[in-house]
Amino acid sequence: MKTALTIAGSDSSGGAGIQADIKTMTANGVFAMSAVTALTAQNTTGVQGIFEVPAEFLAMQMDSVFTDIRPDAVKIGMVSSVGLIETIAERLTFYGAENIVVDPVMVATSGSKLLRDDAVDTLNAKLLPLAAVLTPNIPEAEVLAGMEVNTAEDMVLAAETIGRTYGCAVLCKGGHQLNDASDLLWQDGKIRWFYGKRIDNPNTHGTGCTLSSAIASNLAKGCDLETAVDRAKAYISGALAAMLDLGKGSGPMNHAFAIGGEFAG
């Protein structure tokens, strides 16, 4: 069985972070492992508190995983500080990790800031160049590319700018009112659109975590990047279309992903 490691924060509501990653990796047929960067008190409405893991302890978690069950792919999500970013980059380089998917989480779906301002430069210098693929949403792509993204043409230019800057592939995620959830993959100077139709489901907490984890899972299983993205898009679309309702409010839709099979629901 192929393996994947998620390096991310814990979401106490279970809809995003390592909880979403583990559910997604399991549903996509790989053995999931985790290195926790932070504990969060959060739900679908916002982040109420963050308790960051010491960098030394994060390194111990990564050492424990890599020296016993080597990951076939690594997904990186929430890393909020300089020390954590430097530790992750150093350990991944030391172990020669492959198939690294970086979801450059800067702001939660609810609008809560998850990356400190002084950590952005370290993220750009140390971690992003290690990625096989980055998966920014529109606001994150604007920060990374240093430009506004208002059109499909802007998405192409932003993805190319990011990809050439960091030497990796870029999946610029649509949505955010720009288009009907169509994503753009830039890889080695070539582009491919992955068209999607917006699904009217309010339970979107954790969709970014889920997509990047599904991509990592398929890379771990030996898929090329285009195939991995295609399968990940189909997976998340199927889960959103299942319209799982957990009760009050907009519950985390990722509980649907715990259902076995290629696609949840």
One Martini backbone bead per residue (centre of mass of N, CA, C, O) as a GRO file, in nm:
protein
  265
    1MET     BB    1   0.096   0.036   0.023
    2LYS     BB    2   0.066   0.351  -0.009
    3THR     BB    3   0.208   0.672   0.104
    4ALA     BB    4   0.116   0.959   0.323
    5LEU     BB    5   0.203   1.295   0.423
    6THR     BB    6   0.086   1.523   0.668
    7ILE     BB    7   0.159   1.880   0.704
    8ALA     BB    8  -0.036   2.015   0.968
    9GLY     BB    9  -0.317   2.123   1.105
   10SER     BB   10  -0.556   2.107   1.352
   11ASP     BB   11  -0.911   2.032   1.337
   12SER     BB   12  -1.163   2.022   1.569
   13SER     BB   13  -1.407   1.984   1.347
   14GLY     BB   14  -1.287   1.790   1.093
   15GLY     BB   15  -1.285   1.960   0.799
   16ALA     BB   16  -0.978   2.014   0.822
   17GLY     BB   17  -0.673   1.948   0.783
   18ILE     BB   18  -0.567   1.649   0.902
   19GLN     BB   19  -0.847   1.528   0.899
   20ALA     BB   20  -0.904   1.567   0.598
   21ASP     BB   21  -0.650   1.429   0.492
   22ILE     BB   22  -0.691   1.144   0.609
   23LYS     BB   23  -0.964   1.088   0.481
   24THR     BB   24  -0.873   1.129   0.187
   25MET     BB   25  -0.642   0.925   0.173
   26THR     BB   26  -0.810   0.680   0.249
   27ALA     BB   27  -1.027   0.708   0.017
   28ASN     BB   28  -0.762   0.699  -0.198
   29GLY     BB   29  -0.570   0.440  -0.104
   30VAL     BB   30  -0.386   0.542   0.140
   31PHE     BB   31  -0.145   0.576   0.382
   32ALA     BB   32  -0.181   0.779   0.666
   33MET     BB   33   0.014   1.057   0.784
   34SER     BB   34   0.143   1.274   1.062
   35ALA     BB   35   0.240   1.629   1.113
   36VAL     BB   36   0.202   1.859   1.361
   37THR     BB   37   0.194   2.221   1.373
   38ALA     BB   38  -0.106   2.262   1.501
   39LEU     BB   39  -0.343   2.372   1.723
   40THR     BB   40  -0.700   2.413   1.683
   41ALA     BB   41  -0.971   2.635   1.741
   42GLN     BB   42  -1.238   2.525   1.533
   43ASN     BB   43  -1.471   2.602   1.269
   44THR     BB   44  -1.686   2.705   1.016
   45THR     BB   45  -1.663   3.021   1.131
   46GLY     BB   46  -1.365   2.980   1.268
   47VAL     BB   47  -1.077   3.093   1.454
   48GLN     BB   48  -1.011   3.084   1.808
   49GLY     BB   49  -0.727   2.913   1.808
   50ILE     BB   50  -0.355   2.887   1.848
   51PHE     BB   51  -0.121   2.602   1.891
   52GLU     BB   52   0.204   2.577   1.861
   53VAL     BB   53   0.450   2.378   1.759
   54PRO     BB   54   0.748   2.294   1.816
   55ALA     BB   55   1.005   2.255   1.601
   56GLU     BB   56   1.140   2.008   1.740
   57PHE     BB   57   0.879   1.830   1.738
   58LEU     BB   58   0.832   1.825   1.439
   59ALA     BB   59   1.097   1.684   1.371
   60MET     BB   60   1.033   1.424   1.529
   61GLN     BB   61   0.790   1.340   1.362
   62MET     BB   62   0.937   1.320   1.089
   63ASP     BB   63   1.149   1.115   1.177
   64SER     BB   64   0.955   0.888   1.257
   65VAL     BB   65   0.843   0.846   0.975
   66PHE     BB   66   1.099   0.826   0.778
   67THR     BB   67   1.240   0.582   0.960
   68ASP     BB   68   0.985   0.379   0.886
   69ILE     BB   69   0.751   0.527   0.689
   70ARG     BB   70   0.785   0.609   0.382
   71PRO     BB   71   0.683   0.853   0.183
   72ASP     BB   72   0.537   0.898  -0.143
   73ALA     BB   73   0.400   1.158  -0.015
   74VAL     BB   74   0.356   1.523   0.037
   75LYS     BB   75   0.155   1.730   0.246
   76ILE     BB   76   0.121   2.091   0.277
   77GLY     BB   77  -0.004   2.325   0.498
   78MET     BB   78  -0.014   2.457   0.788
   79VAL     BB   79   0.235   2.726   0.830
   80SER     BB   80   0.295   3.000   1.057
   81SER     BB   81   0.620   2.991   1.085
   82VAL     BB   82   0.954   3.011   1.050
   83GLY     BB   83   1.047   2.760   1.213
   84LEU     BB   84   0.864   2.550   1.070
   85ILE     BB   85   0.955   2.595   0.780
   86GLU     BB   86   1.256   2.533   0.821
   87THR     BB   87   1.216   2.244   0.927
   88ILE     BB   88   1.071   2.120   0.687
   89ALA     BB   89   1.282   2.182   0.470
   90GLU     BB   90   1.520   2.034   0.602
   91ARG     BB   91   1.392   1.747   0.628
   92LEU     BB   92   1.311   1.702   0.332
   93THR     BB   93   1.597   1.730   0.223
   94PHE     BB   94   1.736   1.509   0.392
   95TYR     BB   95   1.520   1.277   0.277
   96GLY     BB   96   1.427   1.321  -0.019
   97ALA     BB   97   1.153   1.413  -0.088
   98GLU     BB   98   0.852   1.333  -0.264
   99ASN     BB   99   0.576   1.456  -0.385
  100ILE     BB  100   0.526   1.772  -0.324
  101VAL     BB  101   0.244   1.931  -0.171
  102VAL     BB  102   0.153   2.279  -0.173
  103ASP     BB  103  -0.064   2.452   0.048
  104PRO     BB  104  -0.073   2.802   0.071
  105VAL     BB  105  -0.173   2.879   0.368
  106MET     BB  106  -0.316   3.200   0.478
  107VAL     BB  107  -0.638   3.166   0.463
  108ALA     BB  108  -0.925   3.092   0.571
  109THR     BB  109  -1.241   3.048   0.466
  110SER     BB  110  -1.341   3.247   0.708
  111GLY     BB  111  -1.070   3.467   0.721
  112SER     BB  112  -0.848   3.354   0.884
  113LYS     BB  113  -0.529   3.393   0.983
  114LEU     BB  114  -0.239   3.145   0.923
  115LEU     BB  115  -0.006   3.356   0.838
  116ARG     BB  116   0.255   3.517   0.909
  117ASP     BB  117   0.405   3.790   0.784
  118ASP     BB  118   0.715   3.694   0.854
  119ALA     BB  119   0.674   3.405   0.681
  120VAL     BB  120   0.655   3.450   0.375
  121ASP     BB  121   0.954   3.463   0.286
  122THR     BB  122   1.026   3.177   0.390
  123LEU     BB  123   0.830   3.022   0.221
  124ASN     BB  124   0.944   3.117  -0.055
  125ALA     BB  125   1.255   3.029  -0.004
  126LYS     BB  126   1.223   2.720   0.129
  127LEU     BB  127   0.946   2.561   0.032
  128LEU     BB  128   0.838   2.608  -0.261
  129PRO     BB  129   1.096   2.485  -0.420
  130LEU     BB  130   1.013   2.176  -0.327
  131ALA     BB  131   0.782   2.157  -0.511
  132ALA     BB  132   0.580   2.001  -0.747
  133VAL     BB  133   0.314   2.148  -0.627
  134LEU     BB  134   0.089   2.416  -0.630
  135THR     BB  135  -0.238   2.527  -0.449
  136PRO     BB  136  -0.369   2.805  -0.515
  137ASN     BB  137  -0.569   3.044  -0.469
  138ILE     BB  138  -0.649   3.349  -0.561
  139PRO     BB  139  -0.534   3.511  -0.317
  140GLU     BB  140  -0.262   3.353  -0.314
  141ALA     BB  141  -0.176   3.414  -0.605
  142GLU     BB  142  -0.154   3.720  -0.567
  143VAL     BB  143   0.076   3.710  -0.363
  144LEU     BB  144   0.285   3.530  -0.526
  145ALA     BB  145   0.263   3.718  -0.801
  146GLY     BB  146   0.195   4.027  -0.759
  147MET     BB  147  -0.128   4.024  -0.841
  148GLU     BB  148  -0.416   4.054  -1.001
  149VAL     BB  149  -0.721   3.836  -1.015
  150ASN     BB  150  -0.998   3.860  -1.267
  151THR     BB  151  -0.914   3.646  -1.486
  152ALA     BB  152  -0.820   3.389  -1.681
  153GLU     BB  153  -0.563   3.530  -1.779
  154ASP     BB  154  -0.456   3.589  -1.495
  155MET     BB  155  -0.421   3.295  -1.410
  156VAL     BB  156  -0.203   3.227  -1.616
  157LEU     BB  157   0.005   3.442  -1.531
  158ALA     BB  158   0.028   3.363  -1.233
  159ALA     BB  159   0.113   3.068  -1.271
  160GLU     BB  160   0.368   3.130  -1.435
  161THR     BB  161   0.509   3.310  -1.231
  162ILE     BB  162   0.522   3.102  -1.004
  163GLY     BB  163   0.658   2.865  -1.157
  164ARG     BB  164   0.920   3.024  -1.239
  165THR     BB  165   1.005   3.111  -0.954
  166TYR     BB  166   0.989   2.793  -0.815
  167GLY     BB  167   1.008   2.539  -1.010
  168CYS     BB  168   0.692   2.459  -1.062
  169ALA     BB  169   0.392   2.354  -1.036
  170VAL     BB  170   0.050   2.495  -1.099
  171LEU     BB  171  -0.263   2.515  -0.916
  172CYS     BB  172  -0.514   2.727  -1.004
  173LYS     BB  173  -0.783   2.811  -0.824
  174GLY     BB  174  -1.087   2.876  -0.848
  175GLY     BB  175  -1.336   3.070  -0.786
  176HIS     BB  176  -1.407   3.344  -0.613
  177GLN     BB  177  -1.609   3.443  -0.858
  178LEU     BB  178  -1.454   3.385  -1.135
  179ASN     BB  179  -1.566   3.086  -1.163
  180ASP     BB  180  -1.677   2.743  -1.216
  181ALA     BB  181  -1.441   2.581  -1.068
  182SER     BB  182  -1.190   2.632  -1.244
  183ASP     BB  183  -0.872   2.492  -1.317
  184LEU     BB  184  -0.513   2.568  -1.340
  185LEU     BB  185  -0.246   2.411  -1.514
  186TRP     BB  186   0.104   2.462  -1.466
  187GLN     BB  187   0.357   2.297  -1.686
  188ASP     BB  188   0.633   2.354  -1.846
  189GLY     BB  189   0.462   2.588  -2.018
  190LYS     BB  190   0.193   2.441  -1.973
  191ILE     BB  191  -0.165   2.419  -2.018
  192ARG     BB  192  -0.459   2.321  -1.807
  193TRP     BB  193  -0.794   2.275  -1.794
  194PHE     BB  194  -1.027   2.223  -1.516
  195TYR     BB  195  -1.347   2.170  -1.541
  196GLY     BB  196  -1.615   2.324  -1.350
  197LYS     BB  197  -1.907   2.311  -1.147
  198ARG     BB  198  -2.088   2.483  -0.944
  199ILE     BB  199  -2.180   2.385  -0.618
  200ASP     BB  200  -2.466   2.423  -0.411
  201ASN     BB  201  -2.259   2.425  -0.129
  202PRO     BB  202  -2.192   2.534   0.201
  203ASN     BB  203  -1.979   2.282   0.257
  204THR     BB  204  -1.643   2.418   0.223
  205HIS     BB  205  -1.483   2.323   0.453
  206GLY     BB  206  -1.171   2.200   0.332
  207THR     BB  207  -1.126   2.187   0.017
  208GLY     BB  208  -0.821   2.246  -0.012
  209CYS     BB  209  -0.714   2.010   0.152
  210THR     BB  210  -0.850   1.787  -0.016
  211LEU     BB  211  -0.728   1.835  -0.293
  212SER     BB  212  -0.424   1.809  -0.215
  213SER     BB  213  -0.453   1.520  -0.094
  214ALA     BB  214  -0.553   1.383  -0.353
  215ILE     BB  215  -0.308   1.443  -0.520
  216ALA     BB  216  -0.099   1.303  -0.338
  217SER     BB  217  -0.225   1.022  -0.352
  218ASN     BB  218  -0.189   0.986  -0.666
  219LEU     BB  219   0.115   1.024  -0.668
  220ALA     BB  220   0.178   0.783  -0.480
  221LYS     BB  221   0.043   0.579  -0.706
  222GLY     BB  222   0.187   0.700  -0.993
  223CYS     BB  223   0.073   0.944  -1.103
  224ASP     BB  224   0.042   1.187  -1.291
  225LEU     BB  225  -0.044   1.508  -1.252
  226GLU     BB  226  -0.294   1.525  -1.433
  227THR     BB  227  -0.431   1.272  -1.317
  228ALA     BB  228  -0.435   1.362  -1.021
  229VAL     BB  229  -0.613   1.611  -1.066
  230ASP     BB  230  -0.852   1.477  -1.203
  231ARG     BB  231  -0.923   1.288  -0.963
  232ALA     BB  232  -0.950   1.506  -0.747
  233LYS     BB  233  -1.182   1.662  -0.880
  234ALA     BB  234  -1.383   1.426  -0.885
  235TYR     BB  235  -1.387   1.375  -0.582
  236ILE     BB  236  -1.483   1.659  -0.477
  237SER     BB  237  -1.738   1.673  -0.649
  238GLY     BB  238  -1.875   1.424  -0.528
  239ALA     BB  239  -1.883   1.527  -0.235
  240LEU     BB  240  -2.046   1.788  -0.283
  241ALA     BB  241  -2.293   1.643  -0.427
  242ALA     BB  242  -2.390   1.483  -0.163
  243MET     BB  243  -2.498   1.690   0.055
  244LEU     BB  244  -2.399   1.700   0.338
  245ASP     BB  245  -2.576   1.715   0.661
  246LEU     BB  246  -2.496   1.804   1.012
  247GLY     BB  247  -2.687   2.060   1.057
  248LYS     BB  248  -2.586   2.315   1.187
  249GLY     BB  249  -2.507   2.501   0.961
  250SER     BB  250  -2.185   2.468   0.793
  251GLY     BB  251  -2.074   2.186   0.777
  252PRO     BB  252  -1.823   1.972   0.735
  253MET     BB  253  -1.789   1.799   0.435
  254ASN     BB  254  -1.555   1.580   0.497
  255HIS     BB  255  -1.722   1.344   0.617
  256ALA     BB  256  -1.784   1.214   0.337
  257PHE     BB  257  -1.480   1.096   0.294
  258ALA     BB  258  -1.504   0.835   0.485
  259ILE     BB  259  -1.619   0.703   0.261
  260GLY     BB  260  -1.577   0.458   0.072
  261GLY     BB  261  -1.397   0.477  -0.211
  262GLU     BB  262  -1.335   0.677  -0.475
  263PHE     BB  263  -1.620   0.808  -0.406
  264ALA     BB  264  -1.808   0.996  -0.231
  265GLY     BB  265  -2.157   0.905  -0.193
   0.00000   0.00000   0.00000
